[in-house]
Amino acid sequence: MGISSLLRKPVLSGAFVGAGNSDVPWYGLIPVGIGLANLIYYFLVGKKEAEMIEDEMRARLTESRTGRRI
């Protein structure tokens, strides 16, 4: 979601500029900001959360196969 918002929405802004209304193009920057916020969150927090979930799933799988906890 972050990368798609970051890359697609400036096109929307450009379309508004082409329409000639001077205030409207700024609305295209709102999704760009949301996309940047999503990417920043992912790189700061999301990777760690994903790794923790993977480790937890791996531990459960090992426990179910061997019958002992790691």
DSSP file (Angstrom, degrees, kcal/mol; ACC not computed):
  #  RESIDUE AA STRUCTURE BP1 BP2  ACC     N-H-->O    O-->H-N    N-H-->O    O-->H-N    TCO  KAPPA ALPHA  PHI   PSI    X-CA   Y-CA   Z-CA
    1    1 A M     >        0   0    0      0, 0.0     4,-2.3     0, 0.0     5,-0.2   0.000 360.0 360.0 360.0 -40.0    0.0    0.0    0.0
    2    2 A G  H  >  +     0   0    0      1,-0.2     4,-2.1     2,-0.2     5,-0.1   0.930 360.0  42.6 -64.8 -46.6    2.8    2.5    0.8
    3    3 A I  H  > S+     0   0    0      2,-0.2     4,-2.2     1,-0.2     5,-0.3   0.899 114.1  51.4 -69.7 -38.9    4.7    2.2   -2.4
    4    4 A S  H  > S+     0   0    0      1,-0.2     4,-2.6     2,-0.2     5,-0.4   0.914 112.5  46.0 -65.3 -41.0    1.6    2.2   -4.6
    5    5 A S  H  X S+     0   0    0     -4,-2.3     4,-1.3     1,-0.2    -1,-0.2   0.899 113.2  51.0 -65.0 -38.9    0.3    5.4   -2.8
    6    6 A L  H  < S+     0   0    0     -4,-2.1    -2,-0.2    -5,-0.2    -1,-0.2   0.868 119.9  33.3 -67.5 -36.3    3.7    6.9   -3.1
    7    7 A L  H  < S+     0   0    0     -4,-2.2     4,-0.3    -5,-0.1    -2,-0.2   0.806 121.7  42.1 -93.3 -31.1    4.1    6.2   -6.8
    8    8 A R  H >X S+     0   0    0     -4,-2.6     3,-1.1    -5,-0.3     4,-0.9   0.855 101.6  63.6 -86.9 -35.2    0.5    6.5   -8.2
    9    9 A K  H 3X S+     0   0    0     -4,-1.3     4,-2.1    -5,-0.4     3,-0.2   0.780  90.2  64.2 -71.0 -28.2   -0.9    9.5   -6.5
   10   10 A P  H 3> S+     0   0    0      0, 0.0     4,-2.5     0, 0.0    -1,-0.3   0.834  99.3  58.3 -60.8 -26.9    1.4   12.1   -7.9
   11   11 A V  H <> S+     0   0    0     -3,-1.1     4,-2.1    -4,-0.3    -2,-0.2   0.903 103.5  51.0 -65.2 -40.1   -0.1   11.2  -11.2
   12   12 A L  H  X S+     0   0    0     -4,-0.9     4,-1.9     2,-0.2    -1,-0.2   0.913 109.5  50.4 -61.1 -42.9   -3.5   12.2   -9.8
   13   13 A S  H  X S+     0   0    0     -4,-2.1     4,-2.0     1,-0.2    -2,-0.2   0.918 109.1  51.4 -60.6 -43.8   -2.0   15.5   -8.7
   14   14 A G  H  X S+     0   0    0     -4,-2.5     4,-2.2     1,-0.2    -1,-0.2   0.864 106.4  54.5 -62.7 -36.5   -0.7   16.0  -12.2
   15   15 A A  H  X S+     0   0    0     -4,-2.1     4,-1.1     1,-0.2    -1,-0.2   0.891 107.8  49.9 -64.6 -38.5   -4.1   15.3  -13.6
   16   16 A F  H  X>S+     0   0    0     -4,-1.9     5,-0.8     2,-0.2     4,-0.7   0.874 108.4  52.7 -67.4 -36.3   -5.6   18.0  -11.4
   17   17 A V  H ><5S+     0   0    0     -4,-2.0     3,-1.1     1,-0.2    -2,-0.2   0.913 107.1  52.7 -63.4 -41.5   -2.9   20.5  -12.5
   18   18 A G  H 3<5S+     0   0    0     -4,-2.2    -1,-0.2     1,-0.3    -2,-0.2   0.779 100.1  62.6 -64.5 -26.5   -3.8   19.8  -16.1
   19   19 A A  H 3<5S-     0   0    0     -4,-1.1    -1,-0.3    -5,-0.1    -2,-0.2   0.716 110.5-123.4 -73.6 -19.5   -7.4   20.5  -15.3
   20   20 A G  T <<5 +     0   0    0     -3,-1.1     2,-0.5    -4,-0.7    -3,-0.1   0.358  66.9 130.5  99.1  -6.7   -6.4   24.1  -14.5
   21   21 A N      < -     0   0    0     -5,-0.8    -1,-0.3     1,-0.1    -2,-0.1  -0.724  43.8-157.0 -84.4 125.4   -7.7   24.4  -10.9
   22   22 A S  S    S+     0   0    0     -2,-0.5     4,-0.2     1,-0.2    -1,-0.1   0.767  84.9  44.7 -79.4 -25.8   -4.9   25.8   -8.8
   23   23 A D  S >  S+     0   0    0      1,-0.1     3,-0.9     2,-0.1     4,-0.3   0.766  99.6  69.0 -88.1 -26.5   -6.0   24.5   -5.3
   24   24 A V  G >> S+     0   0    0      1,-0.2     3,-2.0     2,-0.2     4,-0.5   0.826  82.3  69.8 -67.6 -35.2   -7.0   21.0   -6.2
   25   25 A P  G >4 S+     0   0    0      0, 0.0     3,-1.1     0, 0.0     4,-0.4   0.787  88.7  66.3 -58.5 -24.9   -3.5   19.5   -6.9
   26   26 A W  G X4 S+     0   0    0     -3,-0.9     3,-1.2     1,-0.3     4,-0.4   0.780  89.0  66.2 -66.5 -24.6   -2.6   19.7   -3.3
   27   27 A Y  G X4 S+     0   0    0     -3,-2.0     3,-0.9    -4,-0.3    -1,-0.3   0.772  90.9  64.0 -67.3 -24.5   -5.2   17.1   -2.5
   28   28 A G  G <X S+     0   0    0     -3,-1.1     4,-0.7    -4,-0.5    -1,-0.3   0.692  93.0  63.3 -70.2 -17.6   -3.1   14.6   -4.5
   29   29 A L  H <> S+     0   0    0     -3,-1.2     4,-2.3    -4,-0.4    -1,-0.2   0.671  85.4  74.4 -80.7 -16.4   -0.4   15.0   -1.9
   30   30 A I  H <> S+     0   0    0     -3,-0.9     4,-2.0    -4,-0.4    -1,-0.2   0.958  98.9  43.2 -62.1 -51.3   -2.6   13.6    0.9
   31   31 A P  H  > S+     0   0    0      0, 0.0     4,-2.6     0, 0.0    -1,-0.2   0.835 110.8  57.3 -64.6 -28.9   -2.3   10.0   -0.4
   32   32 A V  H  X S+     0   0    0     -4,-0.7     4,-2.4     2,-0.2    -2,-0.2   0.927 107.4  47.6 -64.1 -43.3    1.4   10.5   -1.0
   33   33 A G  H  X S+     0   0    0     -4,-2.3     4,-2.4     2,-0.2    -1,-0.2   0.884 111.4  50.4 -63.1 -39.5    1.8   11.5    2.7
   34   34 A I  H  X S+     0   0    0     -4,-2.0     4,-2.3     2,-0.2    -2,-0.2   0.910 110.1  50.4 -65.1 -41.8   -0.2    8.4    3.7
   35   35 A G  H  X S+     0   0    0     -4,-2.6     4,-2.2     2,-0.2    -2,-0.2   0.908 111.0  48.5 -62.3 -42.5    2.1    6.2    1.6
   36   36 A L  H  X S+     0   0    0     -4,-2.4     4,-2.7     1,-0.2     5,-0.2   0.909 110.3  51.7 -63.8 -41.5    5.2    7.7    3.1
   37   37 A A  H  X S+     0   0    0     -4,-2.4     4,-2.5     1,-0.2    -2,-0.2   0.905 109.4  50.2 -62.4 -40.9    3.8    7.2    6.6
   38   38 A N  H  X S+     0   0    0     -4,-2.3     4,-2.4     2,-0.2    -1,-0.2   0.914 112.1  47.1 -63.1 -42.8    3.1    3.5    5.8
   39   39 A L  H  X S+     0   0    0     -4,-2.2     4,-2.4     2,-0.2    -2,-0.2   0.913 112.2  49.2 -66.3 -42.1    6.6    3.0    4.5
   40   40 A I  H  X S+     0   0    0     -4,-2.7     4,-2.1     1,-0.2     5,-0.3   0.926 111.8  49.4 -63.0 -43.9    8.2    4.7    7.5
   41   41 A Y  H  X>S+     0   0    0     -4,-2.5     4,-3.2    -5,-0.2     5,-1.9   0.924 110.6  50.8 -60.3 -44.4    6.1    2.6    9.8
   42   42 A Y  I  <>S+     0   0    0     -4,-2.4     5,-2.0     3,-0.2     6,-0.2   0.933 112.9  44.4 -60.8 -46.2    7.0   -0.6    8.0
   43   43 A F  I  <5S+     0   0    0     -4,-2.4    -1,-0.2     3,-0.2    -2,-0.2   0.815 121.6  38.5 -71.9 -28.3   10.7    0.1    8.1
   44   44 A L  I  <5S-     0   0    0     -4,-2.1    -2,-0.2    -5,-0.2    -1,-0.2   0.871 140.5  -2.5 -87.0 -39.3   10.7    1.2   11.8
   45   45 A V  I  X5S+     0   0    0     -4,-3.2     4,-2.1    -5,-0.3     3,-0.3   0.731 117.2  68.3-123.0 -41.0    8.2   -1.2   13.3
   46   46 A G  I  ><S+     0   0    0     -5,-1.9     4,-2.5     1,-0.2     5,-0.2   0.837  97.4  53.8 -61.4 -38.8    6.7   -3.6   10.8
   47   47 A K  H  ><S+     0   0    0     -5,-2.0     4,-2.3    -6,-0.2    -1,-0.2   0.919 110.2  48.0 -62.6 -42.9    9.8   -5.6   10.0
   48   48 A K  H  > S+     0   0    0     -3,-0.3     4,-2.3    -6,-0.2    -2,-0.2   0.903 112.1  49.2 -64.9 -41.3   10.4   -6.3   13.7
   49   49 A E  H  X S+     0   0    0     -4,-2.1     4,-2.3     2,-0.2    -1,-0.2   0.916 110.9  50.1 -63.9 -42.7    6.8   -7.4   14.2
   50   50 A A  H  X S+     0   0    0     -4,-2.5     4,-2.3     1,-0.2    -2,-0.2   0.899 110.9  49.4 -63.5 -40.8    6.9   -9.7   11.1
   51   51 A E  H  X S+     0   0    0     -4,-2.3     4,-2.5     2,-0.2    -1,-0.2   0.899 110.4  50.5 -65.1 -40.3   10.1  -11.3   12.4
   52   52 A M  H  X S+     0   0    0     -4,-2.3     4,-2.2     2,-0.2    -2,-0.2   0.905 111.1  48.5 -64.2 -40.9    8.6  -11.9   15.8
   53   53 A I  H  X S+     0   0    0     -4,-2.3     4,-2.5     2,-0.2    -2,-0.2   0.910 111.6  49.9 -65.4 -42.2    5.5  -13.5   14.3
   54   54 A E  H  X S+     0   0    0     -4,-2.3     4,-2.6     2,-0.2    -2,-0.2   0.921 110.9  49.1 -62.0 -44.2    7.7  -15.7   12.1
   55   55 A D  H  X S+     0   0    0     -4,-2.5     4,-2.3     1,-0.2    -1,-0.2   0.901 111.4  49.8 -62.4 -40.8    9.8  -16.8   15.1
   56   56 A E  H  X S+     0   0    0     -4,-2.2     4,-2.2     2,-0.2    -1,-0.2   0.914 112.2  47.1 -64.2 -43.1    6.7  -17.6   17.0
   57   57 A M  H  X S+     0   0    0     -4,-2.5     4,-2.4     2,-0.2    -2,-0.2   0.898 111.4  51.5 -65.3 -40.2    5.2  -19.6   14.2
   58   58 A R  H  X S+     0   0    0     -4,-2.6     4,-2.4     1,-0.2    -2,-0.2   0.896 109.8  49.8 -63.4 -40.7    8.5  -21.5   13.7
   59   59 A A  H  X S+     0   0    0     -4,-2.3     4,-2.4     2,-0.2    -2,-0.2   0.903 110.8  49.4 -65.5 -40.9    8.6  -22.3   17.4
   60   60 A R  H  X S+     0   0    0     -4,-2.2     4,-2.4     2,-0.2    -2,-0.2   0.907 111.1  49.6 -64.0 -41.5    5.0  -23.6   17.3
   61   61 A L  H  X S+     0   0    0     -4,-2.4     4,-1.8     2,-0.2    -2,-0.2   0.922 112.2  47.3 -63.9 -44.3    5.8  -25.8   14.3
   62   62 A T  H  X S+     0   0    0     -4,-2.4     4,-2.6     1,-0.2     6,-0.4   0.897 111.9  51.2 -63.6 -40.4    8.9  -27.2   16.0
   63   63 A E  H  X S+     0   0    0     -4,-2.4     4,-2.2     1,-0.2    -2,-0.2   0.899 110.4  48.3 -64.3 -40.7    6.9  -27.9   19.1
   64   64 A S  H  < S+     0   0    0     -4,-2.4    -1,-0.2     1,-0.2    -2,-0.2   0.831 115.7  44.7 -71.3 -30.3    4.2  -29.7   17.3
   65   65 A R  H  < S+     0   0    0     -4,-1.8    -2,-0.2    -5,-0.2    -1,-0.2   0.893 127.5  25.5 -78.6 -41.7    6.7  -31.8   15.3
   66   66 A T  H  < S-     0   0    0     -4,-2.6    -3,-0.2     2,-0.3    -2,-0.2   0.685  95.2-128.6 -99.1 -21.1    9.0  -32.7   18.2
   67   67 A G  S  < S+     0   0    0     -4,-2.2     2,-0.4    -5,-0.4    -4,-0.2   0.529  76.5  97.2  82.3   5.7    6.6  -32.4   21.2
   68   68 A R  S    S-     0   0    0     -6,-0.4    -1,-0.3    -5,-0.1     2,-0.3  -0.944  71.9-119.4-128.9 153.6    9.0  -30.2   23.1
   69   69 A R              0   0    0     -2,-0.4    -9,-0.1     1,-0.1   -10,-0.0  -0.620 360.0 360.0 -91.3 144.9    9.3  -26.5   23.5
   70   70 A I              0   0    0     -2,-0.3    -1,-0.1   -11,-0.2   -10,-0.0   0.427 360.0 360.0 -92.0 360.0   12.3  -24.5   22.4
